[in-house]
Amino acid sequence: MEHKEQVSDLKSDIERLTVGELVRATAAGLDADGVLTARIDAELLVAHVLGLSRSDLVVERHRELSRAEQERVAELAARRAAREPLQYIVGEWGFRRLTLTVDERALIPRPETETVVARCLALLRDLDAPLVLDVGTGSGAIALAIADEHAGARVTGVDVSEDALSLARENAARTGLVVDFHRHDMLAGLPGDPWDLVVSNPPYVRPEEATGLAPEVVDWEPHVALFGGGHTETLVRAAADALTPGGALVLESYDERARAVAELLAQEGFTEIVVTRDIAGRDRVVEGRRPT
Ligand SMILES: C[S@@+](CC[C@H](N)C(=O)[O-])C[C@H]1O[C@@H](n2cnc3c(N)ncnc32)[C@H](O)[C@@H]1O
């Protein structure tokens, strides 16, 4: 009897939680489970379940939630506590001007990769209808953002993963953008036309660096998207032949590695080599032009 009363008290407590209280309780739970971004993740999960924006949560903070809504948040928070990436749980994520579907078929597009797109657009500025190749397109993020922001660009995206390609095609349909996605292994060279621009965010984590990766990354994102051996080097060599004279190669890399990639471009005869920092101030994007 006493137990029943406790259960019924608990139920009525659950029913009385407001948006603000649920955000706080969810954040405390995630924090206790070691999620570093507990508060922001709690806000995004509650907002997702309620169909609100994060900023709406403040306005709605006194709204009482239904039991079903609370249970749904608890379900999603348990997935997050198991370190599933927030982006996979909510199922979509912003990249440049686009909202893309994201799931375990491909890498989650990162904010630093937006800098890659910015460099591509700058290099394409004077071309009306450039031919662009995105190698290792994943969710299609880079290819679709270029198609979105350069009206005349004719963009192809290739990947070795059929899973990634199916997601990229869904994102093309979702955004209404035209990109030709097809399967190609970059280790076999580069396909097709002489390109005005080749861009890639290739897999560049060395297998021995796996221990340094967050569980969200190493336990959830496709390993074919993360771990590379010689992809960057192969790409640089293949791009030297696949580009039109004066065509540009744009590669994502990371901190310490970026300078070595720039040197590789110089060895292969690229000119106008530039290393650009990402929004966090780290060397991230390496570009160069094939001599005319
Ligand atoms: C770091 S992810 C980048 C995904 C996407 N471009 C982005 O920036 O979000 C690398 C991509 O390269 C693909 N990939 C790995 N090995 C490949 C290969 N040999 N040939 C073509 N694509 C490959 C992976 O499937 C993955 O989609």
Ligand as a Chemical Component Dictionary entry (heavy atoms), coordinates in Angstrom:
data_LIG
# 
_chem_comp.id                   LIG 
_chem_comp.type                 NON-POLYMER 
_chem_comp.pdbx_formal_charge   0 
_chem_comp.three_letter_code    LIG 
# 
loop_
_chem_comp_atom.comp_id 
_chem_comp_atom.atom_id 
_chem_comp_atom.alt_atom_id 
_chem_comp_atom.type_symbol 
_chem_comp_atom.charge 
_chem_comp_atom.model_Cartn_x 
_chem_comp_atom.model_Cartn_y 
_chem_comp_atom.model_Cartn_z 
_chem_comp_atom.pdbx_ordinal 
LIG C1  C1  C 0  35.717 12.361 -42.943 1  
LIG S1  S1  S 1  34.361 11.664 -43.865 2  
LIG C2  C2  C 0  33.780 13.138 -44.696 3  
LIG C3  C3  C 0  32.323 13.112 -45.023 4  
LIG C4  C4  C 0  31.791 14.450 -45.566 5  
LIG N1  N1  N 0  32.494 14.857 -46.762 6  
LIG C5  C5  C 0  31.889 15.530 -44.513 7  
LIG O1  O1  O 0  32.795 16.365 -44.612 8  
LIG O2  O2  O -1 31.069 15.558 -43.594 9  
LIG C6  C6  C 0  35.237 10.763 -45.121 10 
LIG C7  C7  C 0  34.390 10.098 -46.175 11 
LIG O3  O3  O 0  35.263 9.414  -47.081 12 
LIG C8  C8  C 0  34.673 8.173  -47.431 13 
LIG N2  N2  N 0  35.747 7.259  -47.839 14 
LIG C9  C9  C 0  36.573 6.512  -47.074 15 
LIG N3  N3  N 0  37.432 5.817  -47.827 16 
LIG C10 C10 C 0  37.126 6.110  -49.120 17 
LIG C11 C11 C 0  37.654 5.694  -50.373 18 
LIG N4  N4  N 0  38.666 4.848  -50.438 19 
LIG N5  N5  N 0  37.109 6.207  -51.487 20 
LIG C12 C12 C 0  36.061 7.079  -51.447 21 
LIG N6  N6  N 0  35.534 7.504  -50.288 22 
LIG C13 C13 C 0  36.054 7.032  -49.135 23 
LIG C14 C14 C 0  33.934 7.726  -46.192 24 
LIG O4  O4  O 0  32.918 6.787  -46.509 25 
LIG C15 C15 C 0  33.406 9.062  -45.666 26 
LIG O5  O5  O 0  32.119 9.332  -46.156 27 
# 
loop_
_chem_comp_bond.comp_id 
_chem_comp_bond.atom_id_1 
_chem_comp_bond.atom_id_2 
_chem_comp_bond.value_order 
_chem_comp_bond.pdbx_ordinal 
LIG C1  S1  SING 1  
LIG S1  C2  SING 2  
LIG S1  C6  SING 3  
LIG C2  C3  SING 4  
LIG C3  C4  SING 5  
LIG C4  N1  SING 6  
LIG C4  C5  SING 7  
LIG C5  O1  DOUB 8  
LIG C5  O2  SING 9  
LIG C6  C7  SING 10 
LIG C7  O3  SING 11 
LIG C7  C15 SING 12 
LIG O3  C8  SING 13 
LIG C8  N2  SING 14 
LIG C8  C14 SING 15 
LIG N2  C9  SING 16 
LIG N2  C13 SING 17 
LIG C9  N3  DOUB 18 
LIG N3  C10 SING 19 
LIG C10 C11 SING 20 
LIG C10 C13 DOUB 21 
LIG C11 N4  SING 22 
LIG C11 N5  DOUB 23 
LIG N5  C12 SING 24 
LIG C12 N6  DOUB 25 
LIG N6  C13 SING 26 
LIG C14 O4  SING 27 
LIG C14 C15 SING 28 
LIG C15 O5  SING 29 
# 
